[in-house]
Amino acid sequence: MKEHVLQYIESNFPDLSSDLYLRFELGDPYGNGTDERINQVVTRVNTLFEEFFKLDDSVYLYIKDWGESEDVMFGNTTPAYLYELLSHQKIEEKTMYDIEEDVDEVTGKPIEIRNEYNVKFVCSEVRSVGYKEILEGIGNYEQGRDPSIGQSVYFINMEKNLIFHMYDDRGCDVFSLTKEPLLPIYETYSKWILDYNRVEIDNALEVGLFNIHETAAETAKRLKINNLKVEETKINLYENNTCHITHSLAIPNGYAEECIHELSGTGFTIAGGGSDNACTTIQAMKTEALALIDYQTELMSLYAKKYKGEYHGWSAKRATSQDALSIKKE
């Protein structure tokens, strides 16, 4: 079994990834360790997993394990939990290595460092692998919750040519060899797509912001404005910097309805701010870390460009702990 899986990965998903993928946000905007965050993580990841895999699907688990010793600092408080869930399964294993490049401090020459880890392999129907418990355990890791799972778990379906990987409570990836399995999920759960990856995902899938680009000069100007405005807020980006961020776009009236429709399918809350004879003002709002403003403004700049309008910038108001309690789940 293990050689079959390794050969499949090497031939189809080198490094367990693909240029065709979706990356979903799971935990934000809720704070670390909160019930709200854990509940949203569990709901979203199970919803997505069940969109891609049916109970009678055959699935391979590729489990990357750096060691089973307990490490409370990094959340690995129940290192044997995953294998307890899989105790009724046949498990094969193989010792493998990651190669890191470094520089020798004495000679200054490049060197390679081999990091050893174990890979465990399981083959079963989805209904028999305890996927809900596994996904929740991964979500608990680093959140101070037990039981937790610190191993990296990849669910591989060779018939559908899909890999599902939840990396932690922040998010999960789905890799595919073709666009077709990803497109309907993209459309249905577009609001959960991570801002940071949306432009790359859209271009790979040829949807949304496909072929819409900034010039180097436009990017440099936008980033400079962002830096100045962040300084004006006096908000420390190395501390809690969650803010209510509002963007303003002016879109020609003939394109405004279509623009609003597309923006409404993202994770932003959209409101119309009035119109004149030529343009409609659109406000796009999101509660998120101000440290991520560069990714938000890139999206707004590109949407404005796509719909022949102008991006007029952003404002931010620090979110309070009480605000976090009132955030509605999407």
N, C-alpha and C positions, 0 to 999 in steps of 0.2 A: 504493500500500500504506500509506504513512505516514498519509495523511488518513483512510483506512478505520480504522486502529488508533486514531487520536486521537479520531475520532467515537465509536467503540465505548467507549473509556474514559470520555469525557465523558458518554455516555448511561447507562453501567452502573456504572462504578467511579470516581466523581470522586475526584481526588487519589490514584488507584491504591489505593483501600482500600474497605472495606465494613463495615457493622455486623456482618455474619455472617462470622466468621473463626475460625481456629485459630492459636495462637502456640506454637511448640514450643521447648523448651530443647535446645540441641545440645552445648555444651562442658562445662558444669558437671557434676560438682564438680572436675574435673581442672584443674590449674594452667595458666596461659598458657604457651605454648611447648612443652609436654610432648608426647611421642609419644602418650600415652594420650588427651589432649584431642583432638589432630588425628584420631586413629583413630576416636574416638567420633563426632566431628563428621561425618566422611565417611560412616560407617556409617548414622547416623541420617538425615542429609539425603538420601542416595540412597534409603534405604528409603521415606521419606515421598514423595519426588518420584515414585517408581515406583508408589506407591499411587494417585496422582492422574492420572498420565500414562502412556499406553502408547506403545510405540516407533513405531507407525504413526499416532499422533495428530498433527494439524496444530497447530503452535504458533507464536505470534509472540513475538519477543524485543523488549522495549522496554528499551534500554540508555541509562541516564543517565550522561553523561560530563562531568566538570567540567574535564577537560584531561588530555592524555596525557603531560605532563612527569613525569619521575621524581621521587619525593619519598620518600626513604628513611625519614625520621622517621615518616611516617604509613603506611608499609608498601607504598607504591606503587613497588616496585622493578622491576616488569616491566610497564609501562603498555601495551605493544603486544600482550601475550600473548593477551588476549581476541580481538583482531582477527586474530591468527594462527590461532586455532582456527576462526574464521569466514571465513577467506580465500576459501573456495570458495563462499560464500553471496553472494547479491545483498544489498547493504546500502544502505538509503536513510537520509538524515539530515535533521534540522531543528534550527535554532537556536531555543531557547526561553528563558524567563526565570522565575525565582522572585521573588516580591515579598515583601520583608521590611519590616515597619513599625519605625521608629525615631523618635528625637526629636532635632531639630536642637539642637546644643549652644549655638548663639548665640541663636536666637529662641525655643527651647523648644517649637516647634510640631511636630506629628507629620509625618514625611516617609516616603516609600516609597523603598526601595533595590531596584534591579533587578539580580539576579545572573544572568548569562548562563551557559548550559550547552548542550551538544549532546546530542541524542537520536538514537540509531541504531536502525533498524528492520530486523528480519530475519524472514522467514517460511519455515518448513521443517517437515519431519517431525521428531519428537523424536529419532529415531535418527541424524539427520544434523547435530545442532547441538553434539555433544560436551558434553552436559549434565554428565556425570561430571567431566570436566576443569574445566568452568566452576565447578561447585559446590565442588570441592576448591580451586580457585584463590581463590574468595571466602573459604573457610575459612582459607587461608594468610595472607590479608591481616591485618596487625597481629600475626601470630604469628611473624614472622621467618623465614618459609618461602618458598621460590621453587618454581615460578612463582606469583605472586599476582595477584589481580584486584581492583582498587580501584573499578571502575565498579559502579553499581547495576544489577542485571539482573533484570527482571521477565519471567517466562514466562506468556504469556497464551493460554488456550484458549477461543476464542469459542463453540465448540459446547457445551462443558461449563460455560461461564461461570465460569471459575476463573482466579485469578492466584496464582502461586507466587513468593514473594520471600524469598530468603535474605539477610538484611542483613549478617551477618558470622558469625564462629565461635560467637557466643552463641546465635543462634536464627534461625528462619524463620517466615514468615507464609503462610497460605493463605486467600485471600479468595474468597467465593462469593456468588451472588445468591440462593441457596436453602439451606436447612439440609440437604437430603437428601445431597449429596456429602460433607458434613462429619461427619455423625453416626456412620457406621461407623468412620471414622478416629479420631474422638474416643474411641469405645469401645475400639478396639484399642490406641491409643497414648496413653491418658489419663495414664499415668505421665510422659510427656514434656511435658505441658502446663505452661506457665510459671505458677508460683504467683501471680505478680503479676497475671496476666490471667484466672485461672480463674473468678473470680466473675462478671466481665463476660461471658466466653464462655458460662458455664453459663446465665446469664440470657438471652442472645441465642438460644441453642439450645434453651432450655426443658428443661434436663437438670440432674442433680446438685443444685447449690445454688440452682436457680431459685426465686425468690420467698422466699428465706430472707434476712432482713436483721437487722442490728443497729440499735438505736436510737442516736440521737446521744449519749445519755448513756452507753450501753454502750461505744461506740467510744472516747469520751473517757477512760473509766475504764481500758479495756484499754491504750490508748497510754500513759497515765500510768504504769501498772504496768510496761510494757515499758521505759520510760525509766529508771525506778528500778532495775530488775533489771540492765539493761545497765551502768549506772553501778557497780553492785555487782561485776560481773565484772571491772572495770578493764581491759577489752579495748578497744583503740583501733580505732574503726570506720573510721579513715582509713588503717589499715595492714592487713596480712593478718589477717582476722578470721574465717577459716573455723572452724566449730565443729560438734561433734556436738550437735544440739539435740533434746531429748526433751520431748514434750507429753503431758499427762495429761488424760484425759476420763473422766468417770463417766457411764455410759449405762445406763438401765433395762434389766434383763435381757431383757425382751421385744423390745427394739430393738437389742440389742448385736450379734447376729450380722449383721444387715443393715448396721449401721454399720461393722463391721469389714470386711465385703465391699466397701463403697463406698470406705472409706479405703485399702484394699489396692490399689485401682485408681488411686491417685494416686502421686506420687513418694516417698511416705513409707513407711518400713518399720514394720509394725504388729505389736505384741505385746500379748497379754493379761496384765494385771497382777493377776489374781485377781478374785473376785466375792463378794458376800454375798447375803442374801436379796432385796435390792432392785436392786442395780446391779453392773455389770461395769466394772472399771477397764481402760481401753485406753490403751496408750502408742503414740504416733506419733513416729517418729524420722527425722531427715534431717540429712545433713552438708551445710552450706551457710554462706554468709557470715552472721554474726550481724547485719549491717546490714540484712538482709532479714526480721528477726524480726516486724516489723509485719504483713507479708503472710502469714507462716505463722500467726500468732496469729489473724488474721482468719478464715482457713480453719477452724482448729480451733474457734473460737468458733461459727461458723456450722454446722459439722457437729454439734457438741454440741446446738445449738438445734434442728436438724432432727430429731434423734433423742431429743428430750425430756430431754436430760441436762444436765450441767454441765461447763464447761471449767475445769480446776483449775490451769492455768498450765504453765510450762515451766522447764527447766533446761538449762544449756549447759556443755560441756567443750571447750576449745580442741583442734582437730585438729592433729596433728603431721604433718610431711612423710612420716613412715613410714606414718601412717594413710592418706594420700592414695594410696599405692602399693597398699594393700590393698582399696580401694573396688572392689566388683564392679560391672561394667557391667550395666545393666538389660537 
